[in-house]
Amino acid sequence: MVVGKRHAKRAVDRNRIRRQVRESFRQRSLGRPFDVVILARPGAGACTKQMLAESLEQLWARLEQHIQDNGDGRSRGRS
């Protein structure tokens, strides 16, 4: 998980984002082990807790759909 200073200037904001992503990941069950890379995007530091939670929920749903569509979870090009 990477939250760079470019996207969240204050350490407090970077740590808040990391904590929320970790908790969101713990609450999801993807059915089997996966390695997931999380990169913060510009504006991540300005997001409220609710905005970040909604964004993460959408991303987990996309990942689950991708896993179902491909069967093995491996990327088959860009989605």
N, CA, C and O of each residue as an XYZ file, in Angstrom:
316
protein
N       0.856     -1.153      0.000
C       0.000      0.000      0.000
C       0.907      1.222      0.000
O       1.839      1.316      0.799
N       0.628      2.150     -0.896
C       1.454      3.346     -1.003
C       0.568      4.584     -0.948
O      -0.353      4.748     -1.749
N       0.865      5.443      0.009
C       0.203      6.748      0.094
C       1.326      7.763      0.146
O       1.911      8.005      1.201
N       1.622      8.351     -0.993
C       2.750      9.268     -1.095
C       2.442     10.667     -0.577
O       1.283     11.062     -0.444
N       3.498     11.394     -0.292
C       3.362     12.767      0.187
C       2.718     13.677     -0.847
O       2.106     14.686     -0.495
N       2.851     13.328     -2.110
C       2.233     14.136     -3.160
C       0.722     14.178     -3.043
O       0.091     15.192     -3.340
N       0.149     13.067     -2.607
C      -1.300     12.933     -2.596
C      -1.922     13.202     -1.238
O      -3.126     13.447     -1.151
N      -1.134     13.160     -0.187
C      -1.595     13.465      1.166
C      -0.399     14.055      1.904
O       0.479     13.324      2.363
N      -0.371     15.345      2.011
C       0.806     16.043      2.553
C       1.123     15.679      4.003
O       2.279     15.451      4.358
N       0.086     15.629      4.831
C       0.324     15.398      6.260
C       0.379     13.906      6.584
O      -0.380     13.111      6.029
N       1.285     13.538      7.486
C       1.410     12.138      7.899
C       0.107     11.637      8.513
O      -0.242     10.467      8.356
N      -0.602     12.500      9.199
C      -1.883     12.144      9.800
C      -2.855     11.668      8.723
O      -3.559     10.676      8.911
N      -2.893     12.372      7.605
C      -3.790     11.998      6.510
C      -3.358     10.691      5.852
O      -4.195      9.845      5.537
N      -2.052     10.527      5.644
C      -1.557      9.287      5.048
C      -1.872      8.089      5.932
O      -2.292      7.044      5.438
N      -1.673      8.236      7.226
C      -1.948      7.141      8.156
C      -3.439      6.842      8.247
O      -3.829      5.680      8.367
N      -4.274      7.871      8.190
C      -5.729      7.686      8.216
C      -6.172      6.867      7.007
O      -6.985      5.951      7.129
N      -5.635      7.203      5.857
C      -5.971      6.476      4.633
C      -5.525      5.025      4.754
O      -6.283      4.116      4.415
N      -4.314      4.797      5.229
C      -3.803      3.430      5.391
C      -4.679      2.617      6.341
O      -5.025      1.471      6.052
N      -5.035      3.220      7.474
C      -5.874      2.513      8.445
C      -7.214      2.131      7.839
O      -7.698      1.015      8.032
N      -7.808      3.056      7.111
C      -9.118      2.794      6.525
C      -9.045      1.721      5.438
O      -9.937      0.878      5.339
N      -7.998      1.749      4.629
C      -7.837      0.727      3.598
C      -7.634     -0.641      4.246
O      -8.235     -1.623      3.811
N      -6.802     -0.718      5.271
C      -6.570     -1.992      5.957
C      -7.865     -2.559      6.537
O      -8.157     -3.745      6.385
N      -8.632     -1.702      7.198
C      -9.879     -2.152      7.803
C     -10.862     -2.610      6.735
O     -11.545     -3.619      6.912
N     -10.939     -1.890      5.648
C     -11.818     -2.262      4.549
C     -11.417     -3.619      3.983
O     -12.277     -4.448      3.687
N     -10.123     -3.845      3.832
C      -9.610     -5.113      3.321
C      -9.950     -6.254      4.268
O     -10.339     -7.334      3.823
N      -9.807     -6.025      5.566
C     -10.108     -7.065      6.557
C     -11.567     -7.487      6.509
O     -11.888     -8.655      6.732
N     -12.443     -6.552      6.220
C     -13.878     -6.826      6.215
C     -14.328     -7.566      4.955
O     -15.420     -8.133      4.935
N     -13.511     -7.568      3.914
C     -13.867     -8.238      2.658
C     -13.398     -9.677      2.679
O     -12.353     -9.996      3.246
N     -14.172    -10.531      2.062
C     -13.778    -11.923      1.890
C     -13.748    -12.196      0.389
O     -14.799    -12.244     -0.250
N     -12.576    -12.374     -0.169
C     -12.435    -12.591     -1.604
C     -12.423    -14.071     -1.959
O     -12.278    -14.422     -3.130
N     -12.572    -14.938     -0.974
C     -12.677    -16.359     -1.234
C     -11.364    -17.120     -1.204
O     -11.334    -18.304     -0.866
N     -10.299    -16.456     -1.551
C      -8.984    -17.091     -1.522
C      -7.927    -15.997     -1.438
O      -8.238    -14.818     -1.612
N      -6.678    -16.380     -1.173
C      -5.634    -15.367     -0.997
C      -5.320    -14.600     -2.285
O      -5.284    -15.172     -3.374
N      -5.101    -13.320     -2.137
C      -4.720    -12.459     -3.249
C      -3.711    -11.448     -2.768
O      -3.739    -11.036     -1.609
N      -2.821    -11.045     -3.648
C      -1.957     -9.903     -3.410
C      -2.632     -8.715     -4.077
O      -2.979     -8.769     -5.257
N      -2.816     -7.646     -3.319
C      -3.490     -6.468     -3.835
C      -2.572     -5.272     -3.628
O      -2.033     -5.076     -2.539
N      -2.398     -4.479     -4.669
C      -1.582     -3.268     -4.581
C      -2.525     -2.077     -4.558
O      -3.369     -1.922     -5.441
N      -2.375     -1.238     -3.543
C      -3.211     -0.046     -3.395
C      -2.318      1.176     -3.551
O      -1.328      1.324     -2.835
N      -2.668      2.048     -4.484
C      -1.950      3.296     -4.696
C      -2.919      4.458     -4.495
O      -4.000      4.479     -5.084
N      -2.539      5.403     -3.681
C      -3.381      6.583     -3.487
C      -3.269      7.481     -4.711
O      -2.205      7.594     -5.320
N      -4.369      8.107     -5.056
C      -4.430      9.020     -6.195
C      -4.468     10.457     -5.705
O      -4.727     10.709     -4.528
N      -4.208     11.405     -6.609
C      -4.273     12.817     -6.203
C      -5.622     13.146     -5.571
O      -6.669     12.730     -6.065
N      -5.583     13.885     -4.493
C      -6.796     14.280     -3.791
C      -7.193     13.326     -2.685
O      -8.160     13.589     -1.970
N      -6.474     12.223     -2.521
C      -6.827     11.238     -1.496
C      -6.769     11.843     -0.095
O      -7.578     11.494      0.765
N      -5.830     12.734      0.134
C      -5.701     13.352      1.453
C      -6.865     14.246      1.813
O      -7.135     14.468      2.993
N      -7.560     14.763      0.813
C      -8.688     15.665      1.048
C     -10.010     14.918      1.192
O     -11.025     15.530      1.523
N     -10.018     13.616      0.954
C     -11.255     12.833      1.044
C     -11.697     12.681      2.492
O     -10.882     12.527      3.402
N     -13.008     12.728      2.673
C     -13.563     12.445      3.996
C     -13.577     10.941      4.200
O     -13.377     10.174      3.258
N     -13.811     10.530      5.423
C     -13.868      9.106      5.733
C     -14.963      8.420      4.919
O     -14.764      7.316      4.414
N     -16.102      9.064      4.794
C     -17.222      8.503      4.035
C     -16.879      8.379      2.553
O     -17.175      7.356      1.936
N     -16.263      9.403      1.980
C     -15.889      9.367      0.564
C     -14.908      8.234      0.295
O     -15.035      7.511     -0.693
N     -13.935      8.085      1.178
C     -12.942      7.030      1.020
C     -13.587      5.650      1.151
O     -13.254      4.736      0.397
N     -14.502      5.496      2.098
C     -15.194      4.217      2.291
C     -16.000      3.848      1.040
O     -15.984      2.694      0.613
N     -16.694      4.811      0.462
C     -17.484      4.548     -0.748
C     -16.585      4.171     -1.921
O     -16.898      3.260     -2.687
N     -15.481      4.870     -2.054
C     -14.540      4.586     -3.130
C     -13.952      3.183     -2.982
O     -13.851      2.440     -3.958
N     -13.568      2.830     -1.767
C     -13.017      1.491     -1.523
C     -14.064      0.416     -1.797
O     -13.746     -0.629     -2.364
N     -15.298      0.665     -1.401
C     -16.374     -0.300     -1.647
C     -16.536     -0.554     -3.146
O     -16.702     -1.697     -3.573
N     -16.486      0.506     -3.934
C     -16.598      0.368     -5.391
C     -15.416     -0.431     -5.959
O     -15.592     -1.279     -6.833
N     -14.225     -0.149     -5.454
C     -13.038     -0.855     -5.940
C     -13.068     -2.340     -5.586
O     -12.709     -3.176     -6.415
N     -13.492     -2.679     -4.367
C     -13.586     -4.090     -3.980
C     -14.626     -4.797     -4.840
O     -14.420     -5.941     -5.246
N     -15.747     -4.121     -5.123
C     -16.791     -4.717     -5.971
C     -16.252     -4.977     -7.384
O     -16.538     -6.016     -7.980
N     -15.469     -4.024     -7.914
C     -14.857     -4.215     -9.235
C     -13.909     -5.400     -9.235
O     -13.896     -6.193    -10.177
N     -13.117     -5.520     -8.179
C     -12.174     -6.640     -8.073
C     -12.927     -7.964     -8.004
O     -12.554     -8.922     -8.680
N     -13.985     -8.028     -7.192
C     -14.775     -9.252     -7.090
C     -15.390     -9.622     -8.440
O     -15.410    -10.795     -8.814
N     -15.887     -8.630     -9.165
C     -16.465     -8.880    -10.487
C     -15.400     -9.392    -11.450
O     -15.645    -10.311    -12.231
N     -14.227     -8.794    -11.387
C     -13.115     -9.215    -12.239
C     -12.736    -10.672    -11.950
O     -12.470    -11.445    -12.870
N     -12.714    -11.033    -10.678
C     -12.386    -12.403    -10.284
C     -13.436    -13.369    -10.825
O     -13.097    -14.432    -11.346
N     -14.695    -13.006    -10.703
C     -15.778    -13.869    -11.194
C     -15.721    -14.021    -12.712
O     -15.905    -15.120    -13.236
N     -15.468    -12.918    -13.415
C     -15.438    -12.955    -14.873
C     -14.286    -13.794    -15.413
O     -14.438    -14.491    -16.416
N     -13.139    -13.727    -14.753
C     -11.940    -14.409    -15.252
C     -11.713    -15.774    -14.627
O     -10.902    -16.554    -15.127
N     -12.400    -16.069    -13.566
C     -12.284    -17.385    -12.949
C     -11.058    -17.570    -12.091
O     -11.171    -17.992    -10.940
N      -9.892    -17.265    -12.620
C      -8.664    -17.496    -11.856
C      -8.145    -16.243    -11.166
O      -7.204    -16.326    -10.377
N      -8.735    -15.088    -11.444
C      -8.305    -13.862    -10.793
C      -7.124    -13.183    -11.436
O      -6.725    -12.098    -11.013
N      -6.557    -13.802    -12.450
C      -5.400    -13.189    -13.115
C      -5.870    -12.172    -14.128
O      -6.918    -12.330    -14.753
N      -5.098    -11.150    -14.278
C      -5.435    -10.091    -15.217
C      -5.257    -10.586    -16.647
O      -4.276    -11.261    -16.961
N      -6.194    -10.251    -17.494
C      -6.120    -10.591    -18.905
C      -6.124     -9.307    -19.710
O      -7.020     -9.079    -20.522
N      -5.139     -8.481    -19.488
C      -5.103     -7.178    -20.142
C      -5.823     -6.142    -19.291
O      -6.135     -6.395    -18.127
N      -6.080     -5.006    -19.857
C      -6.725     -3.923    -19.115
C      -8.222     -4.153    -19.038
O      -8.840     -4.611    -19.999
N      -8.808     -3.831    -17.877
C     -10.250     -3.958    -17.714
C     -10.887     -2.614    -17.638
O     -12.107     -2.516    -17.500
